Amino acid sequence: MSLFSRSLLIALTLAVLPAQAWAMRSTEWDFRGSTIPGKWSANSITNAAPSENGLVISTQEDGFLTRTFDVPHPVEAVVLTLETERPMESVILWTHTDPTKGYVQLPFSVTSASGPQEIAIDVSTSSHWNSRAGEFGIAFPAGAMLVLQSIRFEDWNWFENVYYALKTALTFDTFNAHSINFLWGPQMNSNPVAFAQMHQMDPPFGCSANWAILGFLLLAGGGCFLFARHHPRFPAITVIGTLLAVSWVLYDARMGLEVLSYVGKDWRTYVLEEPGSRRLRTMDDYYDAIQESAPLLQEQPLYLYVGPPNISYLYALLRYTTYPSLPLRPADWSPDQPGRGFIYMQFNKDDVQLLEHQLLINGTVVSSSGTLLDVVTPNSYLVRMNP
């Protein structure tokens, strides 16, 4: 068969594919206009009332809403549109394939906002997701108050699935502490929601692209073997060896470029930036904060440091930089520490406040007399706590 004949056959095959294969499918349950799509069951929900803006929901205890799941197509992502001024942790839920196991739950976070917000939840990477589930619902924590405007169920066509699979496989991971010794390698996802959320978790969402690469190599190796059998001038070992060598070089180039992308980002965000605007990997503007704070911190033999929890290397770096002055963690500090004025440094810690000269950590007053010395970076400041 000639090249033209093969191309014509492929074109005709694509032309007769059903329209559904080319189009993205979406089903929306719209609660606006005082309507309620379908018949819902409320479990431990204090109030759920329709309104022009959507379904007004409030609950004094943990509760959930469910209804029959009758979406007529597969679902890869669920998109919620809602309004709330209270951040909360919620879950979507659906019936397990085994009815005796009840509901499967998938958590998601809601931030506070002054207007409507869309929350996209990828379900394609959940091994328990079932597009033929009997029921679907949303659970809310005690104290929740929100307006649910719509729930949208989306499914992408296979062209987009292939496109995003290739795009995610070629997308580099973000830098993490383990990146010095270990990389996850290329990952694959099939839709834009999974692509956007892929590197928000560790390990990343999705499946390893290595499985697809190994499958391709097996098929290609079989094809090379058949080719060599019909073309004795090309030994099978030579053809297959060439395939493996080319694949190795391409894979190594992809992983090498991922490492170089970290170097490029360091160069742009730290080396080329002016002091005060520098950002370094997961440490944000910590180096600028230390550089600006060190002269004041070294005035005292001891000072209090409060920073992100469970990131010990920030504390270790500060201890090294300001030696012989030593930082103390809140658990090691007491109000009767010696010194004419105990200096406190804060970095990226939201539960620390300075209210009317009182320094509070997690709502507890640790000093009744404090003076703001300097805002060293947008995320850090120094306070002198007077005895």
Secondary structure, 3 states (H helix, E strand, C coil): CCHHHHHHHHHHHHHCCCHHHCCCEEEEEECCCCCCCCCEEEECCCEEEECCCCEEEECCCCEEEEEECCCCCCCCEEEEEEECCCCEEEEEEEECCCHHHCEEEEEEEECCCCCCEEEEEECCCCCCCCCCCCEEEEEECCCCEEEEEEEEEEECCHHHHHHHHHHHHCCCCCCCHHHHCCCCCCEECCCHHHHHHHHHCCCCCCEEHHHHHHHHHHHHHHHHHHHHHHCCCCCHHHHHHHHHHHHHHHHHHHHHHHHHHHHHHHHHHHHCCCCCCCCCHHHCCHHHHHHHHHHHHCCCCEEEEECCCCCHHHHHHHHHHHCCCEEECHHHCCCCCCCCCEEEEEECCCCEEEECCEEEECCEEEECCEEEEEEEECCEEEEEECC
